Amino acid sequence: MEAFNNLMYGFGIALEPMNIAYVFFGVFAGTIIGMLPGLGPISALALMIPITFAMEPSSGLILMAGVYYGAIFGGSTSSILLNAPGVAGTVATSFDGYPLAKQGMAGKALAIAAYSSFIGGTVSIVFLMLVAPLLGKVAVSFGPAEYFALMVLGLTAVVSLSDKSLVKGLIAAVVGVMISIIGIDLQTGTERYTFGAAHLLDGIDFLVVALGIFALAEVFYMLLRGGGGKEQPRNAIGSLKLTGRECRDIAAPIGRSSILGFFTGVLPGAGATIGSFLGYSMEKRLAKDGDTFGKGNIKGVAAPEAANNAACTGSFVPLLTLGVPGSGTTAVLLGALLVMGVTPGPAMIESRPDVFWGVIASMYIGNIFLLVLNLPLIPLIAKILDMPRPLLLALILIFCMIGVYGMSFSVFDLLLLLGFGLLGLGMRLFGFPAAPLILALILGAIMEESMRRALQISGGDWSIFIDKPISMWLLIIAVLSLALPLVKKAIAGVRAQA
Amino acid sequence: MTRLNVNQILALCLALVAVGYLAMAWQIPNFPLPRPVDSDLFPKVLGFTLLGLSLLLFLEKPKAQDIPDELDPNEQAQPLLLRPWSRVVITSLAIVLYALLLAPIGFVVASTTLSFGLAWYYGYRRHGVNMAVSLGVVLALYLTMTKVMDVYLPTGILPL
């Protein structure tokens, strides 16, 4: 009852005309910016800081929350239509979204993404509202050993979900971690693998690798397969309507992934990316038609989309209740709140209920806007597929260049982009999955930090990872997630021989 | 002598990378104060893991998905500059050229030229539409980024 009263108080704030306008503007701007490969939620939120500076804190955070989940949803659009995820949290959406688009069902994939995002977001808001303080306590009990084990589990889950060779998946993951540690070691100030290049001191940005491995490699692959030189038959956008059977098919994956995504989002460092990958992985394992994942299965779009939006909401839990940002994006949000004179933490629910409950209520309104805004826009957005292929390929290249250059202003990064494009092409030709590399790149630095902090606590004793029950169980699950596909394959081999 | 398969060739290349990576890991300087874990530990773990995985890859039989498909013979019969691999090489060279010329000639000219030129090279022959779309998209992005988002992009030879 108390939560209900608080929520009503929050709606009183969120439904003020100016705040409704801010939610609408935030969701709209976030969706548009998120659609552009290269401009993700962090860039979008950073751009909003000057705008929110003079606002009431509750209004400022309401606007930024709208931008955040708008950008995550917008990112799924470029993943589905162009196989160019500008946002890490929508990489998993491209696995089945892009094949669906190629089969002429782009409209359906985008509609599923819109519905799943809406439901994932809404379900997770209920969780956020009811159990935020409790979940904050669970998340804060995670030490470095548990975080390291969680990262390992995130990686092995992604490797094991690939249809491709397990060994090649693991190699891709190791290479991703190797890329992530390039630059100055923040704990000791030591340069590692920079080859003396000043440009590499800060490491290699996620965007350069993601756009190279996915978008540029896709362009190269199409050029190699003759997609550039001649007109190809147009893929129809297809209907936005879902059949009753399709709705039934995606209902359970959306429900499960919403809950999973929320809990993943609560854990600092995990967030939308791991949430979406875990959601995808879980549904692939549970589905009877799991072998069609990666080839255009609608559940493969619904699960990561519900999970990533739910995780976005989940990531507000540590931010609002503990003052700990769980991701780069919520770190920007924290910075914006501090600029506005609000210090998030356990006392904020009591001291600034207008901010806490106003944001929660605005999330409900924002999710409705997200659906209302995006469904009518889908046919317009999907028109991008009608563009002649040679022109589209050239424009994807330009988007990649602008995304990278607009972020770093570095010609060196453009050359790195080309390098990763060629690496992505090689990986694709020789059967290496790209997803483990990208996830490892995102997790690598946190993984190393957690591992080193854990070993420092234990004085270099590796048994710390199995002495702690949560860490031990996470590692056991990680090993099982790798072993199960091998056992399955062995059983299938024995059956085939019998 | 038995010929090596695709996986074995890849495994040898990756093993070489792993050995080089490990050699560099051993050259990472130690932190002046003694610590249980230093900057070189994680790279060493990664290097040995990659070496071990290379060995496993060497022993793994390649499947159909591990071997690149044959290229279309009709595409291969085209003039040298239009063959599939030539398209990849020329696009790569165009990107290098773009990166080098971006600052001197400016974002709008460099990006429009790259977009128009590549679309033409890939076979799009409606030059008017090509120019209009290339220039329109580049200008829209340029104005959005410079005027709305306050992101600086090089103006080069144009007084924009």
Interface residues (C-beta under 8 A of the other chain):
Chain A: L47 D163 K164 S165 V167 K168 L170 I171 V174 V175 V177 M178 I181 D185 Q187 T188 T190 R192 Y193 V219 F220 L223 L224 R225 G226 G228 G229 K230 E231 P388 R389 P390 L391 L393 A394 L395 L397 I398 M401 I402 Y405 G406 F409 V411 L414 L415 L417 L418 G421 L422 L425 L429 F430 G431 E448 M451 R452 L455 Q456 S458 G459 G460
Chain B: V6 L10 L14 Y21 M24 I28 P29 F31 R35 P36 V37 D38 S39 L41 F42 P43 L46 T49 L50 L53 S54 L56 L57 E60 K63 Q65 D66 I67 P68 L71 D72 E75 Q78 L82 P84 W85 R87 V88 T91 S92 I95 V96 Y98 A99 L100 L102 A103 F107 S111 L114 S115 F116 L118 A119 W120 Y122 G123 Y124 R126 V129 N130 V133 S134 V137 V138 L141 M145 M149 V151 Y152 L153
